[in-house]
């Protein structure tokens, strides 16, 4: 009996010893108690329990290690602070950045302060138990200014009391640096934008709404910047022109000589440069305008002066042209006066014939004078659809008598059904008159050089069209143009004529007028044989 009790006691002590080992964390310790009785079964249950606890502990250890790694390696600063803001824990990122000392407070580590910050998100979390956000700045241990985005989170006991606060800070120092650089860049380009001497508009691509404009707009258009923002750029055009310019601005890069309206209602002429870009993340049209009103006025005055000079040149021919109808009228009136003085009757048939002659020649003289007056008027810079044969015929008509007196033949080969072009007919006539004068002078210069007797004195006119382009050719049998000066003939004030024989403006003015209507002018020449000036214009839309 005593032996049985002793055996039972030893087995119980083994059970107690096993539970102590497990209590100390030795979960793989095995209770060595044999038997198929209750104590043996209990020992086996304790061993199974130790195994299960060991597995769970392994899982917990793995999770702990994972969270520790996450805590240490998270690319932001993490601290855990007590109610006095003392650092309880912190991760590697925080340690590397601020090198905190043991027992240090957060405001000492972050900002080198001797007392806590006036506004502290951690204290707010302690007070209300809720997360808080803030943006902080301070000097790090290396003396450089740093910026952080701060988020706090409460750590609570089982009773719900906040016992600590975790603070997570994201360093935004570099982002702040970039923001300042962007701000500097924006200020620089805004300064450039506002000091550009020409008006610059930022337009929405869909409806051409004015999203922004520079300070130069006021000087040209009279509007304050605030008055234009949100309005449509098309409002600066005449109502009847807005649809046309809306279409052009969406497909063209340049619009020349566009008429716009100032705030005071005065019309101005501008050249418009257009490019597509992006602004504040949306597609826009960047538009620059150049006020050419004064330049156009100066050009118009120069063109008008050239016209007056041309009319002066043609005075002899015009006088001869007017002399014939005046002679007829004088003869008829003298006949009537003589018959009346003698009291002789005049047959009705004779009166009718002479009256018709007088009427016809008065019409002829009126037509000449009207044409001269029309040619001499100031031209408009606006465009209309023109058939080029009409101003070309008028130019020949105004010069025909003068050329006839110089025995210069004019040969016309004008194409039929030419497409219309966009231009001003009066200005086109001036171009053709200038080219006719140039051809006439080249022919007379050739004759003045001698050894050219019997040669043809001829100016040939030809109009054609091909591939949407209208071509006008004026060819002469003059001297031709020497190669060394060929690239200078369209320059202002360049002339090979003797002093007092030319201003050097005719071809230059013609070149400018042709360019205004998106045309081209070129010359083919052979010295001693003559020159051919070819003017090209694009056909108007719909032709």
Secondary structure, DSSP 4 states (H G I P E B T S, - for coil): -HHHHHHHHHHHHHHHHHHHHHHTT-TT-------SSHHHHHHHHHHHHHHHHHHHHHHHHHHHHHHHHHHHH-SSEEEEE-TT-BEEEE-HHHHHHH-PPTT-BHHHHHH--SS--SS-HHHHHHHHSS--EEEEEEE-TTS-EEEEEEEEEEEE-TTS-EEEEEEEEEE-HHHHHHHHHHHHHHHHHHHHHHH-SSEEEEEETTT-BEEEE-THHHHHH---HHHHTTSBGGGGB-GGGHHHHHHHHHH-SEEEEEEEE-TTS-EEEEEEEEEEEEETTEEEEEEEEEE-HHHHHHHHHHHHHHHHHHHHHTHHHHHHHHHHHHHHHHHHHHHHHHHHHHT----HHHHHHHHHHHHHHHHHHHHHHHHHHHHHSPPPSS-EEE-HHHHHHHHHHHHHHHHHHTT-EEEEEEPSSPPPEEE-HHHHHHHHHHHHHHHHHHHHHHHHTSS-TT---EEEEEEEEETTEEEEEEEE-S----GGGGGGTTSTT---SPTTS--S-HHHHHHHHHHHTT-EEEEEEETTTEEEEEEEEEBPTT-
